[in-house]
Amino acid sequence: MSSTELNEKSITELKNEIRRRERQLTTLHRKREKLVAQLSEIDEQITELGGTASGASPIGGGRKRYRNDSNLADALVDLLKNQTLSVTAASIEVQKAGYKTTSPNFRTIVNQTLLRDKRFKRVGRGLYTSGKATSVKSGSKKKTAKRNTRRSK
């Protein structure tokens, strides 16, 4: 309605128009809630079948992130307890153990986690542990220390 049309209407007519629009809004909100519930059920079914909902969701969405029981670092600590694995093997095994991700570069994320978290110990080139596994390179620090003292002389 334009302002000239509003000027021509009586107060009673304006009140009736407001009530009509409020009823229409209420109806549309109910309809939207039903559709959102249906869409959520469909997304759940897709996820149960191992798929992902394609396209952006019209309801504040985007792609759905998985909710894991623990964060990646904790899952890796449990996995690497008393064993040594490469970064690639660790990324594969942590997923087999139930950690879910949609990342296309998950191996890189695992590598960064292993490098940054103090709970992990590097025991060789690309090999990590979180328990009491023995080092793959025995005595490598001693050799490096000897080399450094020889160079400084």
N, C-alpha and C positions, 0 to 999 in steps of 0.2 A: 504494500500500500504506500502510495506517495503521501507527502505531507498535505497536499490539497485535498486528497480523499479523506484523510483523517480529520481535517477541519470540518468537513461536511457531515461527519458521523456524530450521533448523539453519544453520551456517556454510556448509556445502556448498550448500544450497539458495540462500542469499544470493549466493554466488559465481556460481552458475549463472544467477541472475536478472541479475546485473551483466553477465556475458558476453553474455546474450541481448539486453540493451538496447544494449550497445556494437555488436553486429552490426547491430542494427536502425538505429542511428544512422549507421553506416558506409554502409549501403544507402541511407538517405535522403539523405545528403550526396552520394553518387554520382548519384542521381536528380536532385537539385537542380542539380548541375554540368551535367548534360546539358541540362536545361531552360533554364538560363542561356545556354548556348552556342546553343541553338536560337533563343531570344529575340533574342540579339545578331545572328544571321544575318538574322532577319526585320526587325529595326530597320535593318540595313544596306541591305536590299532596298528598304525604304520610303524611306530617305534617297536612294538612287540614283534613285528614281522622282520625286524632288522633294517628297515628303511629309514629314511629321513624325509620330513615334510619338505617338498620342494617349493621354492619361491618364498618371498617374504610374506609373513603372516600379516593380515590386515589389522590384527589386534596386538599392537605393540611388540611385534615379534622380530623375526629374523630367524636365523637358524637356531636350533635347540641345542643347548649345551648339556652334556651328560653330567650327572651328579654322582661322583664317586664317593665311596665310604671314607677314603682317606686321600690326602693330597699325594702328588707324585713322589715327593721326596720320601714320605713315610712308606709308600708302597715299594719303593726301591730299597729302602733299608731292610724291609722284611724279605725281599727277594734275594738280596746280596749277603744276607747273614751267613757267615761261614762258607762262602763260595766266591769265586772270582769270575766275572763275566766281562765280555767286551761291551761297548756301548750298543752296538747293533743287537747283540744277543739279549742284553738287558731290556732294550726297548721292545723286543718281540716277546720275551718271557713275562714282562710286567703286564702286557696286554692279555696274554694267555691266562694270567692269574686273575683277570677280571677288571683291570683298569681300562676304562673306556675313554677314547679320544676321537675327535674328528680332524685332528691336525694333519695336514699333508706333510709336515716336516717334523714328525714326532721324535725321530732319532736325534735331531738337533736339540730339541727341548730336553730330552733325557741327558744328552751330553752336557748341556749347560747346568743342569741340576747336579750332576755328578761332580762337576768342577767347582761349583759355588758352595755346596753344602759341606760343612766340616765333618759330618758323620761318615763321609765316604773317603776311602783311602785309595790313592792311585798306586797300583803295585807293578805296573808295567805300561808300555805304550798302549793306550786305549783299553787298559784292563783296570777294573775297579772292584772293591769289596767294601763291606760295611762291618764285617766280623773279624775273626782272627785268622783269616786265610793267610798263608805264607806268601812272601814276595816271590814273583816269578824271576826277577833279576836279583840274584843274591850278591851282595857286596858291591853293588854299583855305586853307592854313595862313597864308599872308601876309595874306589878307583878314581872317582872325580876329585875327591879331596887330595889324593896323591898328585894327580895331574896339576891341580891348581897350585900346590906348594912348589912343584918343580918349575912351573912357569914364572912364579914370583921371584925366584932366585936369580 
